């Protein structure tokens, strides 16, 4: 049973949405938008009957679980404020979970607020080729996953004026990434974040070259992806940019599990480029350690066809590219880095080994290929090393950033209110207004 400070499960979100349609059949309806790779339903909840659509997508990344609570918050709000949305000729469409297979994997372990080490111990981050928003951008025949195809079909059918995809981060602050500018969004976002005591993330690792019209708001550059080379390429081919063909925009709305003020500090870092070079060296060291642990795990288990293994392999492969990015930044990037930028880069460097180690631990725990009660056996020794790495790394991540847990209700409210602010700005951009 899940406590009051717990993320709702995939099945729980669907059940709550179904209840909403039963209570308000004149306004709400649910339909099947497709099926996941494992045959789980992709449910689309619609509220309202306007000709203009806002599409809200939850569960794109299974280790960023706030979106399920946020869509329920927004759906209830849409029902309550039905008259205003009718006057705006608006329909809300909620894809309740884009990757239910991954989300179910991420539901393991204790529910509710849990220590950072426990979070990483039970996390699941799919390989990028298995992430529905990005699979189509990687190219090649059959690159689209069924979830990607379902989302693309929904976008093409609804032609949304705005797509809001609900993401998050383990440690950081609130931020919004846009594929096209929504002028004036930073002000209501900052006000909402201040009211809820969540810092606005003014430093970023994966959008350093994006335009920033205001604190915590980042806009995709007009030319080129503007991303670090170690991150996903081809953003223009992802589902983020698909609404553009219909005149729409996408807002990627992110909230933190643990919030840190360091991510909002605009002061110049006294030795930013040297610190980034040190982070790059740490990435290479951690990458070598993770690669060795991955090799030993595969030797023990064999080539198992497991999403956890593919996720761990993807995380292990990310070290080199990320270290290259950091070294390039330290070598010739103009300007001074802020304290917030260095904090964001530090978080990213600490997060990757935690994800990889956590998934390797889960593989070892779930394997039945060896006895678990012999502490001298190689699997037990490897498990012990990985557990120490996760415990120490997660503790250091939170302590170094002085981060604090954000209650799930606060995460959901901030994310939902950020969506509402984006919808208002998208409405302001309608022709004739």
N, C-alpha and C positions, 0 to 999 in steps of 0.2 A: 504494500500500500504506500502511495506517495504522500509525503507530508505537505504542509502549506508552502514551503519554500523549495518546491521541486518542479522541474520542467515536465509538462504533460507528455505522455507517450504518443506515438503515432496513432495507435488505436484510440487513445483517449481524446485526441483532437478530432478525429473523425466522428466519434460518438457524440461529442459536444456539438459539432456542426450539424449532425443529423437531428439532434434534439431541437436545435434552433430552427431548422426547416419545418419540423413538426409543429412548433409553437407559432410560427409565422409563415404558413404556406402561401399566403398572398404575396409575400415579398422575397422569400428565400427558396432556393432550389439547389439540389446537388446532382451532379452527373459524373460519370466515369470519363476522365480525360485520356486514359491509357492504362498500361500496366508496366510494372518494373521488370527488370531482368528476371527476378525470382517469381513474378506473377502477382505481386502485391498491387492493390488498386491505387491509382493516382486520382484522388478525388478533387473536383472543382466545385466550390461553393460559390454561388452567385447571390448577391443581395441588391435588389432594386431592378428597375426596368428602363433605365435611361439608355440613350443611344451612344453615349460616351462611356468608355470602359477604362477602369483602373485595375490592372492585374497585379496582385500581390502574391509572391512566390516564397514559400517557406521551405526549409529543409534542404537547401541546395548543397550545403556541407553538413554532414551528419554530426560533426563535433562542434557545431555552432547552433545549439538547440533552442535558443530563445524564440525563434520564429513561430513555433507552434502556439505558444502562449500569446504572442503578438497578434496573430491572425484572429484568434478568438476575441481578443480585446477589440480589434477593429471591426469584426463582424457584428458584435453586440452594439458598438457605437453606430454603425451604419443603420441597424434596425432602429435604435433609439432616435437617431437624427434623420429619419426617413424623409421628412418633408423637405428639409434643406437639400438633400441629395436629389430628390425628385425635381425640385426647382432648378438644380444645376444639370438636369438631364444626365445623371450619373448612375452607372452600375458598377458595383464592386465585385470583382471576381478573385477568389482566393484559391490558389493551388496549395492544398493543405500540407503536402510534403512531396518535394520533387525527388528525393532519394530515400524512399522508405526502407529499402534493404539496408543501406548504410546506417540510417537512423536507428533501426532495431538493433544492429550490432553495437551502436553507441549507447544503448539503454542498459548495458550490463553494469553490474556493480550497484552500490547503494544509491538510492534516490535522494534528492534534496541537496542542500549545500554540503559539500564534502571538501576535505583538504586538497590542495593542488596536486599532491602526489597521487591521491586516489583518483582524481580526475584524469591525469595522464596515464595512470595504470589501467584505466578502462576505456581510453579513447580509441576512436577509429577514424582515420583520415584516408580516404581512398586515393589511389594513384590518380594523377591528373587525367589520364586517358579514361578513367572510370567516373569522372565528375561530370554530371549531365550538362552543366552550363558551359563546360570547356571542351567536351569531346568533339563537337563539330568543328572547332577551330583548329584541330590538330591535323586535319586533312586525311587523304587516303580513302579508298573505298570502304564503306561500312563503318566509317568512324563514328557516326551518330549512334548513340545508345537509344533504346526505346523511350527512356525518360526524356532525352534530348528531343527526339522526334515529336513526342507528345507535347512538350512545352512549345516547340516551334509551331505546331499545328494550332495550339490555343492562341498564340500571338497572332498568327495569320488570320484566324477566324474572328477574333475579337478586335483586332487593330487598336490596341490600347493607346490612349494619349500618354499614359505613363505606366511603366512596369516598375514595381518596387520589389527588389529581391532582398530577402532578409538574411543578413549574415551576422557574424560576431567575431569575437576574439577572446582568447583566454585571459590575457592581461593587456590593458591599454585604456582607451577612452572611446567615446562615441564619435563617429565620423560618417560622412556621406560621400560616396563617389558617384559622379554623374557622367553619362555619356554625352550630354549636352547641357549647357548651363540653364539653371532655373534661377534667374536673378532675384536677390533678396532672401534666399533660403537661409543664409548663415545667421541672420538675426533671430528668427523664431527658434531655430535649432539651439543657438547659444542660450536663449532665455529658458527653454525647456530643460536643457541639461543643467543649468544653474539651479532651477527649482528642484530638480531631483538629485542634486549633488553628485553628478557624474561629470568628470572632466571632459572637455572637448579636445579631441586628438589633433594637435597642430603639427606634430611630427609624424612622418610616415616612412615606411620602408619600401612599399611596393607602388607608390605613386609620387616619388620624388620629383619627377619631371612633369607631373600633371599641373595644370593651372589651378590656382586656389583663390577664388573670388572672396573668400571670407574664412574665418577660423573653422577648421574641421570639415570644410567642403572642398572637394577636389573634382576637377572637370577634365575629362579625357582630352588631350591635345588634338587639334584639328588634323595634324599630320603625324603619322607614326603612332605606335602604341604608347610611347613614353614610359616604358616600364624598365625595371632592372632586367638585365639579360637572363638572370637565373630564375625569373618568374615565368608564368605562362605567357607564351607568345600568341600573336594573332587574336587580340581581343576583338578586332572587328569581325571575326568569324564566329564569335561566341553568341550565345542567346542574349547577352547583355545588349548587343547592338541590333538584334533582329527587329525591334520596334521601329528603328529608323526608316525601314522601307515603307512603313505606313504613316510616317510623320510623327512618331512617338519618341519618347525618351526613357531611359532606364536610370533609376536611382538605386544604388547598392547601399543599404542602410545597415550600419554595424554598431553593435553595443558590446561592452565588455562583461566578462564574468567577474574578473577582479579589476578594479579601477586603480589607476595610479596617476598622481598629479604630475609625475615626471614627464608624462606624454604631452603635457600642455604648457611646459615651461618655454617661453619664447627667448630666453636669454641666450646670447652666443656661448657656445661651449668653448672653454679656454684652450682646449687641445683636441678638437674634434677629429681632425684627420689622423692624428697619431692613434687616438682611441679606436677609430674604425680599422686601422691597420692591425691593431691588437686583436680586435674582434675577428678579422679575417684569419689570423694565425690560430685563434681558438677554434674557428670553424674547421680548419684543416686537421687539427689535432682530434677534435671530436668526430670528424668524418672518418678518420682512420680507425678510431676505436669502434665506431658504429659498424663500419664495414667488416671488421674482424668478428664482431658479435653476430652480424647477419650471416657471415660465412659459416660460423660454428653452428648456428641454428639450422641452416639448410643442411649441413652435414649430418646433424642429428635426426632431422625430420624428413629429409628428402625434399624433392620438388613438389610440395603440396599445392594443390590448386585452391588457394585461399586468398580472399581479398585482403586479409590481414597481412599476409606475406607480400603481396604486391604493393600494398600501402607502405610497408616497412622498406621495401626495396626502392620505392619512389622517393621516400624521405632520405634514405642513405645516399641516393644519387644526387640529391639537391645540394649537398655540402659544397662540392667543387664549384658549381656555378655561382652559388651565393658568395663563396669566398672570393671568386674572381670579380664579382660585382663590387664587393667591399674594397678590394685592392685597387680597382679602377677608380672608385670614388676617392680613396685616400691619395691616389697618385696625381689626379689632374682635374677633379671637379672644382669649378670656380665657386667663390663665395664661402661664407662661414656657416658651419652647421650650428643649429641651435641645440640646446640641451634636450628639447623634445625629439629632434631628429635622431640624436645619438641614442636616446632611450628606446626609440622604435627599432633601430638597428640592433641594439642589444637584445631586445625581446625576441626578435626574429632569429637571432643566432642561438639563443637559449632554447627556443621552442622546438626546432627541428630534431635535435637529439632526443628530446623528451618524447616526442611523437613516435620516433622510430623504436626507442627502447620499450615504450609501453606496448606497442603492437607486437614486438618480439616476445615480450613476457606473456602476452595473451596466447600467442601460438604455443609456447612451451607449456603453459597451464592447461590448454585444451587438448594437447596431444596425449594419446594413450599408448604411445610407442615405447614408453620406458616407465619404470617404477618411480613414483614420486616420493617415496619414503626413505631413499638412500641419500644422505647429505653429501656423501663422497663421490657420488656418480657425477659425470660431466654435466648432464642436464641440470642437476641441482646446483652445481657450482656456477654455471652460466646464469641460471635464474637469480641466484644470490647477487651476482655482480650487477645484473641489470636492475634488480630491485634497489640496490644501494645507489646506482646511478640516477634512477628516477626519483628516489626520496631526496637525495642531496640536490639534484638539479632543480626540482620543483620548489624546494625550500629556498634555494638561493634566488630563483627567479622572482618569487614574491617578496623576499626580504630585500633584495637589491633595489627593487622598484618601490618598496614601501606600499605594496598593493593591498587593497581590502576587498572583500567579497561584496558584490552588488546583489541584493535580493532579486529573485526571479521576477517578482511582480514589478519591481522598479525597472529591470531590464526590458520587460515587455511594454511597460507604459512609455518609456523613453523611445523605444523603437516605433511603437504605434503613433506617438505624437510627431515623430520625425516624418513618418509616412504622410500623416495628415497635412503637415506643413508643406511637404513636397507636392501633394495633390493640389493644394491651394495655389501654389506658384505655377503648376502646370496649367491650371484653369486660367490664371492671369495671362497665359501666353496664347490663349485661343484667339483665332482671327476675329476681329471686330470688337475686341475688348479694349 
